[in-house]
Amino acid sequence: MNGKTHLMGGLAACAVVETVMDGSDFSPLFYIGGMVGAFLPDICHVHSTIGRRLPLLSKMISFVFGHRTFTHSLLFLGIVHVLLDMVLPEAANVHIGLFAGMISHILLDMATVRGVKLFFPFTMRVRLLLYIRTGGKVEGVVQLVLFGWLIIWSYQFVQSWL
């Protein structure tokens, strides 16, 4: 999936989390965490949105692991969780948002032809039963659906404030 799809997926995942955890008071950092999480797994791809901003780190990770392996795995999610608990132990909003974005990223990439190595270091690739080609017309439809859902959710969210 491309960066726009991942961004909308991360925001949509945060909206779902906020809807499910009705009554929770999420700060803007929650959504910022979701946006960062939506891009973070692609740190292994030098031409990705995050890879272009952190080229040295991206090249090192890509060289060692390749694309859609370690950074798209449950192991990576666990390591990020441990590091966040050590560095930002009081930032629950950021943690939840980041993980919503990362999980949405991995799920969206599981919906592509290549899938992901979810159980890295094991080599088995995991993909959803229904999958699409990255950058194709169907991905455009996925983007449109996510965007539409975000618009509807935002409207309902704003209405609840009034």
FENFEN-V592321 format. One record per residue. N is the residue number from 1. RES is the residue in one small letter. PHI is phi in whole degrees, -180 to 180 (* if undefined). Layout:
n & res & phi
N & RES & PHI
N & RES & PHI
This chain:
n & res & phi
1 & m & *
2 & n & -92
3 & g & -60
4 & k & -64
5 & t & -64
6 & h & -65
7 & l & -62
8 & m & -65
9 & g & -65
10 & g & -64
11 & l & -67
12 & a & -64
13 & a & -64
14 & c & -63
15 & a & -64
16 & v & -64
17 & v & -59
18 & e & -65
19 & t & -68
20 & v & -66
21 & m & -93
22 & d & -48
23 & g & 95
24 & s & -73
25 & d & -106
26 & f & -88
27 & s & -87
28 & p & -58
29 & l & -63
30 & f & -59
31 & y & -73
32 & i & -64
33 & g & -59
34 & g & -63
35 & m & -69
36 & v & -63
37 & g & -62
38 & a & -65
39 & f & -101
40 & l & -54
41 & p & -60
42 & d & -84
43 & i & -61
44 & c & -84
45 & h & -120
46 & v & -65
47 & h & -100
48 & s & -77
49 & t & -56
50 & i & -79
51 & g & -63
52 & r & -71
53 & r & -88
54 & l & -128
55 & p & -63
56 & l & -65
57 & l & -61
58 & s & -62
59 & k & -64
60 & m & -64
61 & i & -65
62 & s & -63
63 & f & -64
64 & v & -75
65 & f & -113
66 & g & 84
67 & h & -95
68 & r & 60
69 & t & -119
70 & f & -55
71 & t & -76
72 & h & -114
73 & s & -119
74 & l & -65
75 & l & -60
76 & f & -63
77 & l & -57
78 & g & -65
79 & i & -65
80 & v & -62
81 & h & -60
82 & v & -63
83 & l & -63
84 & l & -63
85 & d & -64
86 & m & -77
87 & v & -87
88 & l & -130
89 & p & -66
90 & e & -98
91 & a & -101
92 & a & -60
93 & n & -59
94 & v & -65
95 & h & -59
96 & i & -64
97 & g & -62
98 & l & -59
99 & f & -70
100 & a & -61
101 & g & -66
102 & m & -66
103 & i & -66
104 & s & -63
105 & h & -59
106 & i & -64
107 & l & -63
108 & l & -63
109 & d & -71
110 & m & -70
111 & a & -91
112 & t & -111
113 & v & -56
114 & r & -77
115 & g & 64
116 & v & -139
117 & k & -93
118 & l & -61
119 & f & -106
120 & f & -47
121 & p & -86
122 & f & -70
123 & t & -85
124 & m & -63
125 & r & -90
126 & v & -119
127 & r & -143
128 & l & -73
129 & l & -63
130 & l & -100
131 & y & -139
132 & i & -133
133 & r & -90
134 & t & -60
135 & g & 82
136 & g & -83
137 & k & -64
138 & v & -66
139 & e & -63
140 & g & -61
141 & v & -67
142 & v & -60
143 & q & -58
144 & l & -63
145 & v & -64
146 & l & -61
147 & f & -63
148 & g & -61
149 & w & -63
150 & l & -64
151 & i & -64
152 & i & -62
153 & w & -63
154 & s & -60
155 & y & -61
156 & q & -64
157 & f & -65
158 & v & -65
159 & q & -62
160 & s & -70
161 & w & -76
162 & l & -80
